[in-house]
Amino acid sequence: MRIRVIGGGLAGPEAALTAARLGCPVDLYEMRTLVDGKPRLTPAHQTTEFGELVCSNSLKSESTNTAPWLLKQEMRRAGSALLRIADETAVPAGHALAVDRVEFSHRIAEAIAAEPLIRVIREEVTTLSTPPLQNEDGAKHVTILATGPLTSDALSREIERITGAGHLAFYDSISPIVDAETIDMERVYMAARWDKGTADYRIRFVYLAPVVLDQIRFYREHMQAVYAILGVVNPSLFDLVKTNDCEGVPLNLFWLADEVAPLELMTPGKAKELLKNEFNYVIPQNAGRHYLKYHLIKAGCSPELVEAQLGHWEAGQEPWGPFSNLDPLDFARQMAGYIPDIMESSGWRVLNRNWR
């Protein structure tokens, strides 16, 4: 029995390779091809290769007991050719299985080319009823339709004609691929998506406004100056930071947030790690804001004052607007009763408690 497989994405090559392994001759149709030396593609594809991943290069989670992990385990045990190729072309991706998309497609093409029972036909299929689907001995063909969401308009109409039903909707997005060398790393920083994965996967480049960059540069210069002065004004403390002899002893110098929370008090070891001459420390996101909010709430500051202090409002919706009993001067007076105490509790010496 000859198998006709329509579609050269993921499901099509998997079906073709499986059928051939079981001894069935296969005709594998793919409409993407070269016409007069130019590629004929779909709106999303960039190449004519089999198994091209037009969106993410991730094949979902490899975390034990998740649904994607279970599905892939079942496919591996069933002898899936594409899962074997995916494992061979895997790239670092945190908790997920992700592949080198170019090598992945290349290996699929090699596997298909090496299978004598598979015949690749580079043409668009527009009908599922003609020519007569039967072999020379009269046995009928079996057709596997694996064209996915990028089915051509003509074949889409044919499917609608045969089924007598309209189409299901499919929505997706294409992940843009950019050359990392074209990104100005002085103006962005990398943040993990959902705090999952590693620095080489599921990261987002977050733009930093010029005013933020200026603040970070000032902070870096300030920290370098503190480190330099520390050796002069407090040699013993400088030695603790430099030699890290007293790991775990809290030093009320600086507060940090480890990935925003939980809060962490500076120790000699942490200071030694961060206060380097080259100083490559990246300020945690919202570190100071989370620390301040925590201690304001702990001190009994009202939610209205906390939200006003953190700037959780937009122009025209100021916390001292027409629907609030708070005015700017009253806000400043009330906050003056909280901020100095928080600073002193953190080891800072407040020079003027009557700030306005």
N, C-alpha and C positions, 0 to 999 in steps of 0.2 A: 504494500500500500504506500503510495507516494503522499507525502505531506506538503501542502502549500502553506508557507508561513508568510504573512504580509506584515512588514514592519521590522526595521533594523535598529530599534532602540535597545531596551533592556530585555523585555519579555520575549521579543522575536528571536534574537540570537540564543537566549536560554532554551526556548522551545525547539529551535532547530538543532542545537547541539545535543539536547536530550534525545530527540527522536533519532538522530543519526547514531548516537551511542547504542540505541536499542535496535539498530539495524534497518531503519526506515530511510529511504531516499527522500531528500528534502529540496524543495525549491524555495529559496529565501528571497523575497521581493523587498526592495528598498528604493523609494522614488528619488532620494537625494543622490545626485550623480553629477558628472561633468558633461556639459553640453557645449560643444565648440570651444573646449578648453576652459570654460567658466563653470563654477559650481552652481547647481540648481538646488536651493536650500529651502527650508521653511522659514517663517518669520523669526524663529528662535534659535535655530541651529547655526553654527558657525563653520562646520565641516561636513564632509560626507561620510565620516567614520561611523562604524557600528558602536552602539552603546555610548554615544556622546551625552555627557551630563550637561544639560543646558542651564541648570540652576545650581544648587549646592552640590559639592562633591561628597557630601555625607550620606551614608547609608544607615543613618540613625544609630541609636544607642547600642552599646555593647555591655551595659550594666546588667548584671545578673538579675534574672526574674522580671525584667521589663518585657513588654509585648514585642518591641522590635528585636530584642536579643533572642527571645524564644523563636520568632519567625526565622531569623537567620540560622539559629541552631538546627531547626527542622530542615531548612534548605541544605545546609552542609551535610546532614546525615542522609539526605536524599540524593546527594551527589551533584549539587548545583555547580555547573561550570563557572557561572559568573561570580558566585560567592568565593570559589577557589581563586579566581583571578583577582577579585577584590582584596582578599587576604594577602596575595602576593604583591599587590601594588599599594598597600596601605601606607598612609602617611600619619604622623602624629596628629591626634585629634581629641585629646582628652578622653572622655568616656565614650566617644563615638567611633564608628568605623568609617573612615574617610579615605578616599583614594586619590592617587595622582591621576587626574582625569585624562591626560594625554596618554600616559602609559597604559591606563585601564582600557581605553578604546583600542590602542595598538595591540594589546594582548588578545582582546576579543577577536579582532580581525585575523590575527595569526591562528587562533584556534579554529576559526571558520575555514580559513584557507587550507589548514592541515587536514580537514575532514573530507575525504573523497565522496562521501554520500551527500554532501551539501553543494547545491548549485546556486550561485548568487546571480540574481537577475535584477539589474539596475533599471527599473522602469516603474512608472506609476500604475497602480491597479485602480481602475475606475468602476469595474463591475464584478460582482461575485457570482454571476450566473452563466456567463459565456467566457471562453469557449467551453464545451462540455467537459466537466471535471471527471474524467475517467482515464484509466490506463489502457494500454493496448490490449490487455487481457479482459477488459471490461470492468475491472474493479474501480470503484469510485475513489476520487481524491478526497482527502480530508483537509479542510482549510482552517487555519488558525489565524484569527484576525488580532493583530497586536500593534495597532497603529497609534494608540494612545490619544492624548489631547491634541496632538498636532496632525491629526488626520486631514488629508486634502479635502477641499470642498466637494470635488466630484465623488469621492468615496464616501464622504459624509452623507451626501444626498442618496447614494445607493443604500447605505445602511438604513436610512430613514424610510426608503421605499420598501425594503424587505420587512422591516419590523413594524411598519405602520405607526410608528411613534416618533415624537419629537426627541430632541437631544437633551441630555443632562448637561447642566452648566459646569464649567471647570474654570476655576480662577487660580492663578499662580503668579509668582513674581520671579524675575530673573535677577540673580545676584550679579552685580557689576564686578568685573575683574579688572584691577588696575595694577600697573607696575609700581611695586613698593618704592623703587628708586625715585619715582616722581612725587612722592609725598614729602612735604617739608616737615620733618620730625621735630623741628623747633617750635612748631605751631600747633601740634596735636599731641595727644597721648593715647595709649592703648588701654582699653578697659574690657574685661571679660564679660561676655553676655551672660546674664543671669548668674554671675559668679561661678560658672561651670567651665570646664575645659582648662586648657593651659594657654600660655602666652602665644602659642603658635596656632591656635584654633579658636573659633567663635569669639574673636575680638572685634571691637569697634574702635574706630579712630574718632576721638572726640576733639572737636575744634576748640582752641583756646583763644579768647579775645585778646587783643593787644594789651588791654589794661590788666588782664590776669597774668599774662606773661611778665609784665613789669613787676607785679607783686611777687611772683615766684622768683624772679632774678634778685629782687631786693631781699627776699627771705633767705635765699642761698648766700648772698653776700653777708647778711647779718649772722647767719650760722657760722660761716667761716671766721668772721671777726670774733664771735664768742669763743670759738675753739682756740683761736690764737691768744686771746686775752686770758683764757682760763689757765694757761700754763704760767702766766705771770702773777695773777692775783691769787691763785689757789693751786699751788704745785701738787699738793697731795690729791686733790680732786682730779687734777689733770692726769696724774699717774694712774688713778683708778680707771678713768675713761680710756687712757692709752693702753694700759697693760691688761685691763679687764680682770684684775685679781679678785674682785668682789662681785662676781656675777650674782644677780638677784637682789642686791642691795638697792632699794629705791632712792633715786636722786630727784629731788623736786626741781628739776630744770625745765623739762619740756613734757608735754602730754601729746601722745599720738593716738590715732585710731587705727586698728588693724582691719583693713578693708571696711572702713566706716564704723564697725562695731565688732567686738567689745572694746571699750576704752582700755588703754594700756599706759601705765606709768613708766617713764624712762628709767632704764637701768644702765649700769656701766657698760654692759655688753651691747645693749641697743645703741647707746651713745657712740661707742667705738665703731659700730657697724655703719652708722649714719653720718657721723661727723668726720668724714674722710677729707683728705686734702683735695681730692678731685670732686668730692661731694656730688654724687649722682643720685641723691635721694629724690624720689617723686612724692610730692605731697598727697596723702590719701584724700580721696574725694570727701568733701564736707566734714573733714576731721574736726576742725575747730567748732563748727556749727553743732555737730552732734554732741560734743563735749559740753558746750555752753547750754544747749537745750536741756540735757540731762540734769545739770546742776541747778539751772533755773527752776525746773519743776521740783527737784528735790528740796529746794529752799522755800517752796510754797508760792512761787511767782504765778500769777494768774495766767490761764491759757491765752487771754487777749494780749497781755504784755509779751508773752513768749512769741506768739505769732508775729506781733509787730516788730520785735527785735530781730527775728529771723527774716523779715522781709517777705512774708507769705501774703503778698497783696500786689496788685497791679495799679498803674496810674489810673486815677479816677475811682479807685476802691480802697483808698488809704484807711487804715484802722481808726483814724480820727476824723472820719468823714461824717456826713449828716446822720448816719444811723449808729453812731458810736458815742459813748460818753467820754471817750478818751481824747485828750488834745496833746499836741507835741510837747508842751512844757510839762504837763502832768506826767506824761510818759517818761521824760528825761529824769524828773524828780524820783519817780518810783524805781526806775532802773538803777539809779545811783545807790539805792539801798541794797542791791543784789550783786552788781558786777564787782565792786571792790572786795567784798567778802570772798567771792569765788576766786579772784586773782590771788588773794592772800592765802587761801587754803591750798592753792597750787604751788606755793612757794615764791610768788612774786611780791616785791615790796611796792605797795601803792603809795605814790608820792602825793596824790591829792584825792582825798575821799569825797570832796565836795564838787566833783566834776559835773558839768551841765552840758 
